[in-house]
Amino acid sequence: MAASASYRSPLVCFFSLAAALFFASWYLLLDSAAAPAAPARHPPLRSPTPTTKCNPDKALLRVYMYDLPPEFHFGLLNSNPTPTTTAPWPDLLTHAAPAYPGGLNLQHSIEYWLTLDLLASEQGAPTPCTAARVRDPAAADVVFVPFFASLSFNRHSKDDRALQRRLLDFLAARPEWRRSGGRDHVVLAHHPNGMLHARYRLWPCVFVLCDFGRYPHSVANVDKDVVAPYLHMVDNFFNDTAGYNDRPTLLYFQGAIYRKDGGFIRQELYYLLKDEKDVHFSFGSVAGNGIEQSTRGMRASKFCLNIAGDTPSSNRLFDSIVSHCVPVIISDEIELPFEDVIDYSKFCIIVRGADAVKKDFLINLIKGISQEEWTSMWNKLKEVERHFEYQYPSQPDDAVQMIWKTIARKVPSIRLKINRLRRFSRFEANKTNESPARSSWLQNQAR
């Protein structure tokens, strides 16, 4: 009897395990069939199908891009910035695009997506062709400086200053810089501390930034420069049917409460709102499962607070947008991406800081918004969220294409500045096109 039982025991275990694996695989199959596939933010594992190269004559923006060594761009993607190849650019037709480091590094990865799109325009990889790379700087509307400044600061801070000096040396020697004084150069420094040492020397350029919180007006401003969205950290809310009555939380905020600079308003709002019914206002961070908690919280909320912190902006606004949680923006110094073509009042509530800290002002304002008005903003969020999406290959009117279009709208102003710069150029002695002098002021500053 004992021998018979011991013989049956392995068989029972085997069939139990097989049954468990069968039901688990069947469940996963059903689950994957029911869930919509999310478009990859990261580059595909395989090369995209080749397409026709962009025709610069038909592009909205013609871009000359410097062939900087890999140490300034894709070489920074590795923990060791020493390049593994002498080729300046990845071949997007025969290889997958190099992967960008994950985590919070991604929120400031703007230079990566724009550079990929420019390479795609020349190599014949898929792109909407809003911007096209040209090899003749005289045929270009702008000159693109492909330095991954945010990644250099985040991941290679000990070498960042030296790399910025080498960039300044490079620019000082270029005839393209001398021709315009840098006014047609596009420099990406989306991280608030990106280009920290070089920014004051590059003030004539068009900066692509997250905001102007750490820049004097003489260096960066909304008239000259471009505000670009952060890359959102929470997942997209596909097939969202969670309407007004399906979101039990009225107002949601989770993040750092005690901040410096303009962020003092966070703690004032915390004490005003922490005991209000249906309000979630608590400390949180990305550590552990912080992003997952924010994802669930935003999707279950009607309104999401976006309050000034150490800087006027954060990726929380864009997390709110893709969660379809109506943003409540309280940041007096904030500048919003693409605001010349997007009316944020259609899907955001924007409140002055002085009003927000008045007792009962904010909560009464939010409670006074009708279900009909909220639903209109909710639908608008689903309509505009594509404008804040970074992806490769880039798609029409996504964040990459919106940035190119914003730069294109700056071109007439750039040309005006350059033409004014040339007014008295005929009286400058010893200036020739064949042997351009180095830009002395930039050269001196780079030392």
C-alpha positions as CSV (number, residue, x, y, z in Angstrom):
1,M,0.0,0.0,0.0
2,A,2.8,2.4,0.9
3,A,4.7,1.5,-2.2
4,S,1.5,2.1,-4.3
5,A,1.0,5.5,-2.7
6,S,4.6,6.5,-3.3
7,Y,4.2,5.5,-6.9
8,R,1.1,7.6,-7.4
9,S,2.5,10.7,-5.6
10,P,4.9,11.8,-8.4
11,L,2.1,11.2,-11.0
12,V,-0.3,13.4,-9.0
13,C,2.3,16.2,-8.7
14,F,3.0,16.0,-12.4
15,F,-0.6,16.2,-13.5
16,S,-1.3,19.0,-11.0
17,L,1.7,21.0,-12.3
18,A,0.6,20.4,-15.9
19,A,-2.9,21.6,-15.1
20,A,-1.7,24.7,-13.3
21,L,0.5,25.6,-16.3
22,F,-2.3,25.1,-18.7
23,F,-4.8,27.3,-16.9
24,A,-2.1,30.0,-16.3
25,S,-1.2,30.1,-20.0
26,W,-4.9,30.2,-21.0
27,Y,-5.5,33.1,-18.6
28,L,-2.5,35.0,-19.9
29,L,-3.7,34.4,-23.5
30,L,-7.1,35.8,-22.7
31,D,-5.6,38.7,-20.8
32,S,-3.3,39.6,-23.6
33,A,-6.1,39.4,-26.1
34,A,-8.3,41.7,-24.1
35,A,-5.6,44.4,-23.3
36,P,-4.7,46.8,-26.2
37,A,-1.1,46.8,-27.2
38,A,0.6,50.0,-26.1
39,P,2.8,51.7,-28.7
40,A,6.5,51.4,-27.7
41,R,8.1,54.6,-26.4
42,H,11.4,52.9,-26.7
43,P,12.9,52.1,-30.1
44,P,11.7,48.8,-31.6
45,L,13.9,45.7,-31.3
46,R,14.0,45.3,-35.1
47,S,14.8,47.9,-37.7
48,P,11.7,49.7,-39.2
49,T,10.8,49.1,-42.8
50,P,12.7,51.5,-45.0
51,T,10.8,54.3,-46.6
52,T,11.7,57.1,-49.0
53,K,14.1,59.7,-47.6
54,C,12.6,63.0,-46.7
55,N,12.8,65.6,-49.4
56,P,14.2,68.8,-47.7
57,D,12.4,71.0,-50.3
58,K,9.0,69.7,-49.0
59,A,9.9,69.7,-45.3
60,L,8.6,72.5,-43.0
61,L,12.1,72.8,-41.4
62,R,15.5,72.2,-43.0
63,V,18.1,71.3,-40.4
64,Y,21.9,71.2,-40.6
65,M,23.2,68.9,-37.8
66,Y,26.8,68.9,-36.7
67,D,28.6,65.5,-36.9
68,L,29.8,65.6,-33.3
69,P,31.7,62.6,-32.0
70,P,29.7,59.9,-30.1
71,E,31.0,61.2,-26.8
72,F,28.5,64.0,-27.1
73,H,25.4,62.0,-27.8
74,F,24.9,58.2,-28.3
75,G,28.2,57.4,-26.5
76,L,26.6,58.8,-23.4
77,L,23.9,56.1,-23.3
78,N,26.3,53.6,-21.8
79,S,27.5,53.8,-18.2
80,N,31.0,54.1,-19.7
81,P,30.8,57.0,-22.1
82,T,33.8,55.7,-24.2
83,P,32.4,55.1,-27.6
84,T,32.5,51.5,-28.9
85,T,32.5,52.7,-32.6
86,T,34.0,55.5,-34.5
87,A,30.9,55.9,-36.6
88,P,29.2,59.2,-35.5
89,W,25.6,57.9,-35.9
90,P,23.7,54.6,-35.5
91,D,22.4,53.1,-38.7
92,L,18.6,53.0,-38.2
93,L,17.9,50.8,-41.2
94,T,20.1,47.8,-40.3
95,H,20.1,48.1,-36.5
96,A,17.7,48.9,-33.7
97,A,18.2,52.4,-32.3
98,P,20.3,52.4,-29.1
99,A,18.2,52.2,-26.0
100,Y,18.0,55.2,-23.7
101,P,18.6,54.6,-19.9
102,G,15.4,54.0,-18.0
103,G,13.9,55.4,-14.8
104,L,13.7,59.2,-14.3
105,N,16.4,59.7,-16.9
106,L,13.7,59.4,-19.5
107,Q,11.7,62.4,-18.4
108,H,14.4,64.7,-19.9
109,S,15.3,62.6,-22.9
110,I,14.1,65.1,-25.5
111,E,17.5,65.4,-27.4
112,Y,17.5,61.7,-28.0
113,W,14.1,61.6,-29.7
114,L,14.8,64.7,-31.9
115,T,18.2,63.4,-33.0
116,L,16.7,60.0,-33.9
117,D,14.0,61.7,-36.0
118,L,16.6,63.8,-37.8
119,L,18.7,60.7,-38.6
120,A,15.5,58.9,-39.8
121,S,14.8,61.8,-42.2
122,E,18.2,61.3,-43.9
123,Q,18.5,57.5,-43.7
124,G,15.0,56.7,-45.0
125,A,13.6,55.3,-41.7
126,P,9.9,56.2,-41.0
127,T,9.2,59.8,-40.0
128,P,6.6,62.4,-40.8
129,C,9.3,64.6,-42.4
130,T,8.3,67.8,-40.6
131,A,12.1,68.4,-40.3
132,A,14.7,67.1,-42.7
133,R,18.4,67.0,-42.4
134,V,20.5,68.8,-45.0
135,R,24.2,68.6,-45.6
136,D,24.7,72.2,-46.8
137,P,24.5,74.7,-43.9
138,A,23.6,77.5,-46.3
139,A,20.4,75.6,-47.2
140,A,19.4,75.1,-43.6
141,D,16.8,77.1,-41.6
142,V,18.6,76.1,-38.3
143,V,21.7,74.4,-37.1
144,F,21.1,71.5,-34.6
145,V,23.7,70.8,-31.9
146,P,23.3,67.1,-31.0
147,F,24.6,67.2,-27.4
148,F,22.7,65.0,-24.9
149,A,23.0,67.6,-22.2
150,S,20.4,66.1,-19.8
151,L,22.0,62.7,-19.9
152,S,25.5,64.1,-19.5
153,F,24.3,65.9,-16.3
154,N,22.3,62.9,-15.0
155,R,24.7,60.1,-15.7
156,H,28.2,61.5,-16.3
157,S,28.3,64.6,-14.0
158,K,32.0,64.3,-13.2
159,D,32.8,64.7,-16.9
160,D,29.9,67.0,-17.8
161,R,31.8,70.3,-17.3
162,A,34.8,69.2,-19.5
163,L,32.4,68.0,-22.2
164,Q,30.7,71.4,-22.2
165,R,34.1,73.1,-22.6
166,R,34.9,70.9,-25.6
167,L,31.5,71.7,-27.1
168,L,32.2,75.4,-26.7
169,D,35.7,74.9,-28.4
170,F,34.0,73.1,-31.2
171,L,31.4,75.8,-31.8
172,A,34.0,78.6,-31.6
173,A,35.8,77.1,-34.6
174,R,32.8,76.6,-36.8
175,P,32.0,79.0,-39.7
176,E,28.3,78.3,-39.1
177,W,28.5,79.9,-35.7
178,R,30.5,82.8,-37.0
179,R,27.9,83.4,-39.8
180,S,25.0,83.9,-37.3
181,G,26.7,84.4,-34.0
182,G,24.8,81.3,-32.9
183,R,21.4,82.8,-33.4
184,D,20.2,80.0,-35.6
185,H,21.7,77.2,-33.5
186,V,19.3,74.9,-31.6
187,V,20.6,73.7,-28.2
188,L,18.8,71.1,-26.1
189,A,19.1,71.4,-22.3
190,H,15.8,70.1,-21.0
191,H,17.1,69.2,-17.6
192,P,17.0,72.3,-15.4
193,N,20.7,71.8,-14.7
194,G,21.7,70.8,-18.2
195,M,24.3,73.0,-19.9
196,L,24.8,74.6,-16.5
197,H,28.4,75.8,-17.3
198,A,27.9,76.7,-21.0
199,R,24.4,78.2,-21.0
200,Y,25.6,81.8,-20.4
201,R,28.0,81.5,-23.3
202,L,25.3,80.2,-25.6
203,W,22.7,82.8,-24.9
204,P,22.1,83.7,-28.6
205,C,21.0,80.2,-29.4
206,V,17.5,78.8,-29.5
207,F,17.2,76.6,-26.3
208,V,14.8,73.7,-26.0
209,L,14.0,73.7,-22.3
210,C,11.4,72.4,-19.8
211,D,10.9,75.9,-18.3
212,F,12.8,79.1,-17.6
213,G,13.0,78.7,-13.8
214,R,16.8,78.6,-13.6
215,Y,17.6,80.9,-16.5
216,P,17.9,84.7,-16.4
217,H,15.6,86.4,-18.9
218,S,18.6,87.6,-20.9
219,V,19.8,84.0,-21.5
220,A,16.4,82.2,-22.1
221,N,12.9,83.5,-22.6
222,V,9.6,82.5,-24.3
223,D,10.2,84.8,-27.3
224,K,13.5,83.3,-28.3
225,D,13.3,79.7,-27.0
226,V,11.1,76.6,-27.0
227,V,9.4,74.9,-24.1
228,A,9.1,71.2,-24.6
229,P,7.0,68.7,-22.6
230,Y,8.5,66.2,-20.3
231,L,8.2,62.5,-21.2
232,H,5.4,61.2,-18.9
233,M,6.4,58.5,-16.4
234,V,3.0,56.8,-15.9
235,D,1.6,54.6,-18.6
236,N,-1.0,55.8,-21.1
237,F,-4.6,55.1,-20.2
238,F,-5.8,53.3,-23.3
239,N,-9.5,52.8,-23.9
240,D,-10.3,55.0,-21.0
241,T,-14.0,54.7,-20.1
242,A,-13.6,55.9,-16.5
243,G,-15.8,58.9,-16.6
244,Y,-17.0,61.3,-13.9
245,N,-18.8,58.8,-11.7
246,D,-16.1,56.2,-12.1
247,R,-13.4,58.4,-10.4
248,P,-14.2,58.6,-6.7
249,T,-11.3,60.9,-5.7
250,L,-12.1,64.6,-6.3
251,L,-8.6,66.0,-6.1
252,Y,-5.3,64.1,-6.2
253,F,-1.7,65.0,-5.4
254,Q,1.2,62.6,-4.4
255,G,4.7,63.8,-4.3
256,A,7.3,65.8,-2.4
257,I,5.5,68.3,-0.1
258,Y,8.3,70.4,1.3
259,R,10.2,72.0,-1.6
260,K,12.6,75.0,-1.9
261,D,12.2,78.1,-4.2
262,G,8.6,78.5,-5.4
263,G,7.6,75.1,-4.0
264,F,6.7,76.5,-0.5
265,I,3.1,76.7,-1.8
266,R,2.9,72.9,-1.7
267,Q,3.0,72.8,2.1
268,E,0.5,75.6,2.4
269,L,-1.9,73.7,0.2
270,Y,-1.2,70.5,2.1
271,Y,-2.4,72.0,5.4
272,L,-5.5,73.5,3.7
273,L,-6.5,70.3,1.9
274,K,-5.3,67.3,3.8
275,D,-8.5,66.8,5.8
276,E,-11.0,67.6,2.9
277,K,-13.3,64.8,1.9
278,D,-12.4,63.0,-1.3
279,V,-9.0,64.7,-1.5
280,H,-5.8,62.7,-1.7
281,F,-2.8,64.8,-0.7
282,S,0.1,62.9,0.5
283,F,3.9,62.5,0.3
284,G,5.2,60.1,-2.4
285,S,8.2,59.4,-4.5
286,V,9.2,57.2,-7.5
287,A,11.0,54.9,-5.1
288,G,9.5,51.4,-4.7
289,N,6.1,51.3,-6.5
290,G,5.6,55.1,-6.5
291,I,4.9,55.3,-10.2
292,E,2.3,52.5,-10.0
293,Q,0.6,54.2,-7.1
294,S,0.5,57.5,-9.1
295,T,-0.9,55.6,-12.1
296,R,-3.8,54.1,-10.1
297,G,-4.4,57.3,-8.1
298,M,-4.6,59.6,-11.2
299,R,-6.8,57.2,-13.1
300,A,-9.2,57.2,-10.1
301,S,-9.3,61.0,-9.8
302,K,-11.3,63.7,-11.4
303,F,-8.7,66.5,-10.9
304,C,-4.9,66.3,-10.4
305,L,-2.9,69.0,-8.7
306,N,0.2,70.3,-10.5
307,I,2.0,72.6,-8.1
308,A,5.2,74.5,-8.5
309,G,8.2,72.7,-6.9
310,D,11.9,73.4,-7.1
311,T,11.2,74.6,-10.7
312,P,7.9,75.9,-12.2
313,S,7.2,72.7,-14.1
314,S,7.4,68.9,-13.6
315,N,6.4,65.8,-15.5
316,R,3.3,65.5,-13.2
317,L,1.4,67.7,-15.6
318,F,2.0,65.3,-18.5
319,D,1.3,62.3,-16.2
320,S,-2.1,63.9,-15.5
321,I,-2.8,64.5,-19.2
322,V,-2.2,60.9,-20.3
323,S,-4.2,59.7,-17.2
324,H,-7.1,62.0,-18.4
325,C,-7.2,63.5,-14.9
326,V,-8.0,67.2,-15.4
327,P,-4.8,69.1,-14.4
328,V,-5.1,71.9,-11.8
329,I,-2.0,74.1,-12.4
330,I,-0.8,76.3,-9.6
331,S,2.6,77.7,-10.8
332,D,2.8,81.4,-11.6
333,E,6.0,81.1,-13.5
334,I,5.2,78.2,-15.6
335,E,5.4,78.3,-19.4
336,L,3.4,75.6,-21.2
337,P,4.5,73.7,-24.3
338,F,3.0,74.7,-27.7
339,E,0.7,77.3,-26.0
340,D,0.7,79.4,-29.2
341,V,-1.4,76.6,-30.8
342,I,-2.9,74.8,-27.9
343,D,-5.5,76.4,-25.6
344,Y,-4.9,74.8,-22.2
345,S,-8.0,76.4,-20.7
346,K,-10.0,73.8,-22.6
347,F,-8.6,70.9,-20.5
348,C,-6.8,72.5,-17.5
349,I,-7.8,74.6,-14.5
350,I,-5.1,77.3,-14.0
351,V,-5.1,79.1,-10.6
352,R,-2.9,81.9,-9.4
353,G,-0.8,81.0,-6.3
354,A,-2.2,83.9,-4.3
355,D,-5.7,82.7,-4.9
356,A,-5.0,79.0,-4.3
357,V,-3.8,79.6,-0.7
358,K,-6.9,81.4,0.3
359,K,-9.0,79.3,2.7
360,D,-11.6,77.3,0.8
361,F,-10.9,79.0,-2.5
362,L,-9.5,76.0,-4.3
363,I,-11.8,73.4,-3.0
364,N,-14.9,75.5,-3.7
365,L,-13.6,76.2,-7.2
366,I,-13.2,72.5,-7.9
367,K,-16.5,71.5,-6.4
368,G,-18.2,74.1,-8.5
369,I,-17.2,72.5,-11.8
370,S,-20.2,70.6,-13.2
371,Q,-20.1,67.1,-14.5
372,E,-20.8,68.3,-18.0
373,E,-17.9,70.8,-17.9
374,W,-15.5,68.1,-16.5
375,T,-16.6,65.6,-19.1
376,S,-15.8,68.2,-21.8
377,M,-12.3,68.6,-20.4
378,W,-11.9,64.9,-20.0
379,N,-12.7,64.3,-23.7
380,K,-10.3,67.1,-24.7
381,L,-7.5,65.5,-22.8
382,K,-7.9,62.3,-24.8
383,E,-7.8,64.4,-27.9
384,V,-4.6,66.4,-27.1
385,E,-2.5,63.8,-25.4
386,R,-0.9,62.7,-28.6
387,H,0.9,66.1,-28.8
388,F,2.8,65.2,-25.6
389,E,4.0,61.7,-26.7
390,Y,7.6,60.9,-27.4
391,Q,8.2,57.8,-29.6
392,Y,10.3,56.3,-32.3
393,P,9.4,56.1,-35.1
394,S,7.8,59.5,-34.5
395,Q,4.2,60.0,-35.6
396,P,2.4,63.1,-37.0
397,D,1.8,65.8,-34.4
398,D,3.4,63.9,-31.6
399,A,5.8,65.8,-29.2
400,V,8.8,65.5,-31.6
401,Q,6.8,66.9,-34.6
402,M,5.3,69.6,-32.4
403,I,8.7,70.7,-31.3
404,W,10.0,70.9,-34.9
405,K,6.9,73.0,-35.8
406,T,7.5,75.3,-32.9
407,I,11.1,75.8,-34.0
408,A,9.9,76.5,-37.5
409,R,7.7,79.3,-36.2
410,K,10.8,80.9,-34.7
411,V,12.7,81.0,-38.1
412,P,11.4,84.4,-39.3
413,S,12.5,85.9,-36.0
414,I,15.9,84.2,-36.2
415,R,16.4,85.5,-39.8
416,L,15.6,89.0,-38.6
417,K,18.2,88.8,-35.9
418,I,20.8,87.5,-38.3
419,N,20.1,90.1,-40.9
420,R,20.4,92.9,-38.3
421,L,23.7,91.4,-37.2
422,R,25.0,91.7,-40.8
423,R,24.1,95.4,-41.3
424,F,27.6,96.6,-41.0
425,S,29.5,93.5,-41.9
426,R,31.0,95.1,-45.1
427,F,33.0,97.5,-42.9
428,E,34.7,94.7,-40.9
429,A,38.3,94.2,-42.0
430,N,39.9,91.0,-43.0
431,K,36.7,88.9,-43.0
432,T,36.7,86.2,-45.6
433,N,34.6,83.1,-46.2
434,E,37.6,81.0,-47.1
435,S,39.4,81.4,-43.8
436,P,36.9,82.3,-41.1
437,A,38.3,83.7,-37.8
438,R,37.4,81.9,-34.6
439,S,34.6,83.4,-32.5
440,S,36.9,85.1,-30.0
441,W,34.3,85.8,-27.3
442,L,33.1,82.2,-27.3
443,Q,36.7,80.9,-27.5
444,N,37.7,83.0,-24.5
445,Q,34.7,81.9,-22.5
446,A,35.5,78.2,-23.1
447,R,38.9,78.5,-21.4
